[in-house]
Structures are given as structure tokens and as C-alpha cells.
Amino acid sequence: MDSTIRITRDENGIWHWIYRLPMFRDFSILRTVIKAMEAVYAVMFLFSIVIIYINGSTLSRSRGFILIMLGVGVLILLLSVVCYFGVAAIFGGYYIFVYTMDENALSVTQPVGQANKTKAIGMFAATAGTLNNNPGVTVAGLAAGGSQIAYTKFEDILSLKFDRKGGEIRIHSFMTWYSIYVHPEDFAFVEEFMTNRCTKARVTVL
């Protein structure tokens, strides 16, 4: 089954598409999770070091505490990896994203009950080419019935990184980092569309 549903445009001029990320082959979500955990833990670790000095202690006398903190960091990393593969197994190996994009913003939605949605999306993907229905209506319905992961106005995006080979676009706005995924045949269109509208963004091609 195709891992994506190609971009479609509805009667209101809104673009929609679905991407099924193979979690056992593409570890970009895991990479993002680990980076977020590393950032949070680094802040905690540095804060602990500052507290040690404020209390008049030294690193040598606090060696045991520092080793415990490092051990906790390793444990958090291992738990993140285990949880990732656990979620991947529950979702049948695929993480489903539903994307909606207009002239002003991008919305990312997670379908409710991802494991059950996989079969429904697969059936739709197989029949979309032979039916006269508007695929955008189906995708919009999935988005409306899901839970929103992110909503970002193009004017607020500060950085765009385009990984053409991996089909990934990394988005950074204020205190927000996430990636979206696009079918290879639609990537150039989305890249140009977002570049033209994200006027404040620093654009990088990886």
C-alpha cells in the first residue's frame, strides 16, 4: 500500500494530504523526541550545577550526585527509545499524519485511533483513483475527526529546512520545532508554496 495520499485541493482552495510514516524504517520522530528530551535534561543538569556552586560545594565533592544525574539521563534516553518502539508496534508500524494547508497556515492532525484508521486509509488510497469522489473531502473528514498536533501561521515560521531526499520539512517557530512529511512527487510544490509565504524564515536545503 502507498505510504501517502497525494496532495489534493478542495473547493475552498485548501490543500490536504495524508502521510503514513513507517516508524520502523524512518526514525525522524525518534530523533525529534530525543532532541527534545536532551534539551530539557540539559537545562535541568545545568541548573543542578548552579545550585551546587550556590550552596558552596564543588564538583569533586558532588561527584556522586553528578553521576546519579548522568545515570538518570541515560535511563530517560533508553525509556524514550523503548516507548517509541512500543508506540510503533501499537500503531502497526505506521504513524499517520493528516495535513491541511491554506494561504496563511499549516495544520497537522493525528487521526483518532490510528491503528484502526490505517486500514480505512489503505482502502481509500486503493480506490481513490477509480472513484469520482473528491479525495480532499475524505482527508478533511479525517482531519476534523482527529486531534491537532500543530497549527502554525506561515508568518510566524522562523526556519525551514528541506530534506528533499527524505521527504521531510523541518519547521521552527517560537518555542516550536516539528517536521512534516510530503510525497516525493509533491515535495517541490510544497517547498515552493511554503518558501514564498514564510517571509521571515531562514531557508536551508539539507
Salt bridges, closest charged atoms under 4 A:
ASP10 OD2 - HIS16 NE2 2.80
GLU103 OE1 - ARG197 NE 2.75
GLU168 OE2 - ARG31 NH2 2.53
GLU168 OE2 - ARG170 NE 3.44
GLU185 OE1 - ARG6 NH1 2.75
ASP186 OD2 - ARG6 NE 2.64
GLU191 OE2 - ARG164 NH2 2.74
